[in-house]
Amino acid sequence: MLEACVFATILCGFFGTLFKKNLVMKIISMDVMSTGVIAFYVLIASRDGLFTPIFSNTNRGDYADPVPQAVILTAIVIGFSIQALMLVGVMKLARDNPTLETSEIEQNNAP
């Protein structure tokens, strides 16, 4: 059930990116889609019965791999920086155009 909810989040973000005409809404849709992908990766990487790799004197068995955690943190930071860069680009477009609708921007900038 949880996998279906995460997959629905990814699809909502994907279809929002395709069908929304406002640039800010496209950026928000891309953020929703990346959040769904990160949640799906965390869902797949988590398994029951694994312990965190912390030094101790007791032998607890199988340890969880810390690499997926580092990859997810990196993906979150890169996603945030890309989102900020896209918003700066939209701000520059808004300075020259009265609207943020993609079809009107294309009409205004056509030769």
trRosetta pair geometry for C-beta under 8 A, 3 or more apart (Angstrom, degrees):
i j d omega theta_ij theta_ji phi_ij phi_ji
1 4 5.8 -54 -155 31 34 112
1 5 6.8 32 150 -17 65 103
2 5 5.7 -52 -152 35 37 111
2 6 6.5 34 152 -16 67 105
2 43 6.3 -175 126 -131 116 134
3 6 5.8 -55 -148 38 33 109
3 7 6.1 32 154 -18 66 109
3 40 7.6 72 -139 -126 70 86
3 43 6.5 161 -91 145 72 150
4 7 5.6 -55 -143 40 30 112
4 8 6.2 35 154 -22 64 105
5 8 5.6 -51 -146 34 31 113
5 9 6.6 36 151 -22 62 101
6 9 5.6 -50 -154 31 34 115
6 10 6.7 35 149 -18 64 102
6 36 5.6 142 -174 -160 67 81
6 39 4.8 -152 -128 109 113 113
6 40 4.7 147 150 -76 133 79
6 43 5.9 -117 -34 -10 165 153
7 10 5.6 -50 -151 34 36 112
7 11 6.4 34 151 -16 66 106
7 36 7.5 116 -103 179 14 122
7 40 7.2 83 -70 -94 62 124
8 11 5.6 -54 -145 40 34 111
8 12 6.2 39 154 -23 66 103
9 12 5.7 -50 -145 33 30 112
9 13 6.5 28 156 -14 62 106
9 32 6.4 -135 -179 169 85 91
9 33 7.7 166 138 -107 74 37
9 35 6.8 -83 157 94 130 93
9 36 3.5 179 107 -97 104 118
9 39 6.9 29 69 49 151 141
10 13 6.0 -59 -154 39 30 110
10 14 6.3 29 151 -20 65 109
10 33 5.7 69 -146 -144 56 70
10 36 3.7 -163 -64 122 68 140
10 37 6.1 94 -107 -59 112 68
10 40 6.7 4 -49 -32 132 136
11 14 5.5 -54 -142 37 34 113
11 15 6.1 24 163 -11 68 107
12 15 6.2 -58 -142 43 26 102
12 16 6.1 29 156 -21 62 111
12 29 7.7 -135 133 -143 68 87
12 32 6.1 -69 100 137 99 137
12 33 7.8 -160 79 -76 61 73
12 36 7.7 145 46 -52 90 149
13 16 5.6 -56 -144 38 28 114
13 17 6.4 31 156 -22 63 104
13 29 5.0 145 -154 178 59 67
13 30 6.6 109 -179 -105 107 16
13 31 7.5 -140 -132 70 124 38
13 32 3.7 -168 -88 93 105 92
13 33 2.7 -170 121 -57 138 75
13 34 7.4 -155 175 0 161 50
13 35 7.5 161 -66 41 149 85
13 36 5.9 -158 6 10 134 129
14 17 5.8 -55 -154 32 30 111
14 18 6.6 22 152 -13 63 108
14 29 7.7 -167 -28 164 8 108
14 33 5.5 105 -54 -108 62 130
15 18 5.5 -54 -145 40 38 111
15 19 5.7 1 168 7 73 116
15 29 7.8 -119 77 -160 45 132
16 19 6.6 -70 -125 51 23 86
16 20 5.2 18 -177 -20 67 120
16 25 6.7 -121 177 157 103 92
16 26 7.3 173 137 -114 81 43
16 28 7.4 -74 145 92 141 82
16 29 3.0 -160 106 -119 115 129
16 32 6.7 48 41 50 147 135
16 33 7.7 -156 51 -41 105 104
17 20 7.0 -35 -105 31 13 103
17 26 5.5 78 -132 -152 60 78
17 29 4.4 -168 -56 112 66 126
17 30 5.5 82 -92 -67 120 76
17 33 6.6 -25 -26 -21 127 144
20 25 4.1 -130 177 113 146 120
20 26 5.3 -167 84 -67 116 68
20 29 5.9 177 12 -26 139 143
21 25 7.7 35 55 57 40 128
21 101 5.0 13 139 -148 110 83
21 102 5.3 -129 -165 24 70 94
21 103 6.3 -30 -155 -4 123 97
22 25 4.1 74 75 11 103 110
22 26 6.9 -168 93 -12 52 83
22 100 5.3 54 -154 103 76 104
22 101 6.1 -42 -88 -91 59 59
22 102 7.8 -144 -83 -19 12 82
23 26 5.4 -50 -149 32 36 115
23 27 6.6 37 153 -19 66 100
23 90 4.9 174 121 -118 131 116
23 93 6.9 60 15 75 172 149
23 100 4.6 -107 26 176 101 104
23 101 8.0 -145 -17 -86 81 13
23 102 6.5 124 -63 -66 84 85
23 105 7.9 37 -43 -16 125 153
24 27 5.7 -50 -152 34 35 112
24 28 6.5 34 150 -16 65 104
24 87 7.8 54 -117 -117 81 83
24 90 6.2 122 -72 177 73 161
24 100 6.0 34 -10 136 93 158
25 28 5.5 -51 -145 38 36 112
25 29 6.2 41 152 -22 66 104
26 29 5.6 -52 -147 36 31 113
26 30 6.5 33 153 -20 64 103
26 102 7.9 62 -32 -50 144 125
27 30 5.7 -52 -150 35 32 112
27 31 6.6 34 150 -19 63 103
27 83 6.3 113 -177 -146 105 81
27 86 5.1 168 -114 117 118 132
27 87 6.3 109 -169 -71 167 77
27 90 6.9 -83 -32 -33 141 146
28 31 5.5 -52 -151 35 35 113
28 32 6.5 38 150 -20 66 101
29 32 5.6 -49 -149 34 35 113
29 33 6.4 35 152 -19 65 104
30 33 5.6 -52 -147 37 34 113
30 34 6.4 31 155 -17 66 104
30 83 7.4 180 94 -98 111 90
30 86 7.7 47 61 37 149 175
31 34 5.8 -53 -144 38 32 107
31 35 6.3 36 153 -21 64 105
31 79 7.2 118 -124 167 70 112
31 83 5.7 50 -83 -105 109 137
32 35 5.7 -54 -149 35 30 113
32 36 6.5 32 152 -19 63 105
33 36 5.7 -54 -152 35 32 113
33 37 6.5 33 151 -19 65 103
34 37 5.5 -49 -146 35 37 112
34 38 6.4 38 154 -18 66 103
34 75 7.5 -169 -176 162 105 103
34 79 4.7 156 154 -133 154 138
35 38 5.8 -53 -148 37 32 110
35 39 6.3 32 152 -18 65 107
36 39 5.6 -53 -144 38 32 111
36 40 6.3 34 154 -21 65 104
37 40 5.6 -52 -148 35 31 112
37 41 6.4 33 152 -19 64 104
37 75 8.0 -119 105 170 109 144
38 41 5.7 -53 -149 35 32 112
38 42 6.4 31 153 -17 65 105
38 72 5.8 105 -153 -147 97 95
38 75 5.9 175 -97 107 105 131
38 76 6.6 70 -119 -72 154 84
38 79 7.8 -81 -47 -16 130 158
39 42 5.7 -54 -146 38 33 110
39 43 6.2 37 152 -23 65 107
40 43 5.5 -53 -146 35 31 115
40 44 6.4 27 156 -15 65 105
41 44 6.0 -56 -147 38 29 107
41 45 6.0 22 157 -16 65 114
41 68 6.9 -172 159 -165 101 109
41 71 7.6 -113 165 105 145 115
41 72 6.1 177 103 -91 128 103
41 75 7.8 81 42 33 161 165
42 45 5.8 -60 -138 42 29 107
42 46 6.1 27 163 -24 65 109
42 68 7.8 146 -103 150 51 119
42 72 6.3 64 -71 -110 93 153
43 46 6.4 -56 -143 30 23 106
45 65 7.8 -105 -163 64 103 102
45 68 4.1 171 -138 157 151 166
45 72 7.9 -122 23 -43 158 128
47 50 5.4 71 79 -9 93 123
47 64 7.5 172 48 -109 90 96
49 61 7.5 -64 168 110 88 142
49 62 6.7 43 130 56 92 121
50 62 5.4 -68 -113 110 74 101
50 63 6.5 67 -169 176 89 17
50 64 4.0 101 141 -66 127 85
51 54 8.0 -95 150 24 99 86
51 60 4.5 14 -1 117 167 140
51 61 6.6 114 2 62 119 84
51 62 7.0 137 19 87 82 53
51 63 5.6 -57 72 -111 79 59
51 64 6.6 -155 76 -7 26 88
52 63 7.2 15 155 -153 12 87
52 64 6.0 -28 -97 38 44 114
52 66 7.9 68 -155 -81 76 98
53 63 4.4 65 -79 -174 87 136
53 64 6.8 -129 -25 59 85 65
53 66 5.9 -88 32 -36 124 115
56 60 7.5 49 66 -23 128 113
60 63 7.6 90 77 -76 106 76
65 68 6.1 79 96 0 101 95
66 69 5.3 -52 -165 35 61 118
66 70 6.4 59 142 -20 80 102
67 70 5.7 -57 -151 38 38 111
67 71 6.3 38 153 -21 70 105
68 71 5.4 -53 -144 37 36 113
68 72 6.2 36 157 -20 68 104
69 72 5.9 -54 -148 36 30 109
69 73 6.5 29 154 -17 64 105
70 73 5.8 -53 -146 37 32 110
70 74 6.3 32 154 -18 64 107
71 74 5.7 -57 -150 38 30 112
71 75 6.3 32 152 -21 65 107
72 75 5.5 -52 -145 36 33 113
72 76 6.5 37 154 -22 64 102
73 76 5.7 -51 -149 32 32 112
73 77 6.6 28 155 -15 64 106
74 77 5.9 -57 -148 39 32 108
74 78 6.1 27 157 -14 67 110
75 78 5.9 -56 -140 42 29 108
75 79 6.0 33 158 -21 64 110
76 79 5.8 -56 -146 38 26 112
76 80 6.4 26 156 -19 62 106
77 80 5.8 -54 -149 35 30 111
77 81 6.5 24 155 -15 64 107
78 81 5.9 -57 -147 39 32 108
78 82 6.3 31 155 -18 66 107
79 82 5.8 -55 -144 38 29 109
79 83 6.2 31 156 -20 64 107
80 83 5.7 -55 -147 36 30 112
80 84 6.4 30 154 -18 64 105
81 84 5.7 -51 -148 36 34 112
81 85 6.4 35 153 -19 64 106
82 85 5.6 -54 -147 37 33 113
82 86 6.3 34 153 -19 66 105
83 86 5.8 -53 -147 36 31 111
83 87 6.4 32 154 -19 64 105
84 87 5.7 -54 -148 36 32 111
84 88 6.6 35 152 -20 64 102
85 88 5.7 -50 -151 32 33 112
85 89 6.7 35 150 -17 63 103
86 89 5.5 -52 -152 36 36 114
86 90 6.5 36 150 -19 67 103
87 90 5.5 -50 -146 36 36 112
87 91 6.4 42 151 -23 65 101
88 91 5.5 -49 -149 32 34 114
88 92 6.7 34 151 -17 64 102
89 92 5.7 -53 -151 35 34 110
89 93 6.5 33 150 -16 65 104
90 93 5.5 -52 -147 39 36 113
90 94 6.2 40 152 -24 67 105
90 100 6.5 33 -165 -135 105 123
91 94 5.6 -52 -145 35 32 114
91 95 6.8 42 151 -29 61 98
92 95 5.7 -44 -156 20 35 117
92 96 7.4 15 154 -3 61 104
93 96 6.3 -70 -158 44 37 98
93 97 5.7 -15 165 23 76 116
93 100 6.9 96 107 -119 117 78
93 105 6.5 0 -175 -130 122 139
94 97 6.4 -72 -119 61 29 80
94 100 6.0 -19 -88 -75 96 100
97 100 7.3 128 96 -80 119 43
97 104 7.1 134 -176 116 125 99
97 105 5.2 -20 -116 -107 169 85
97 108 5.7 148 -116 65 104 161
99 104 5.0 24 71 82 131 147
99 105 7.2 -133 86 -53 83 80
100 105 7.4 7 -152 -48 30 124
101 104 4.4 63 78 17 105 109
101 105 6.7 180 86 -13 52 87
102 105 5.7 -57 -146 37 32 112
102 106 6.3 32 157 -19 66 106
103 106 5.8 -55 -150 37 31 111
103 107 6.5 30 152 -18 64 106
104 107 5.6 -52 -146 37 35 112
104 108 6.2 35 155 -19 67 106
105 108 5.8 -54 -145 38 30 110
105 109 6.2 6 162 1 65 115
106 109 6.3 -70 -139 50 26 95
106 110 6.4 48 156 -52 64 96
107 110 5.8 -33 -146 -2 31 117
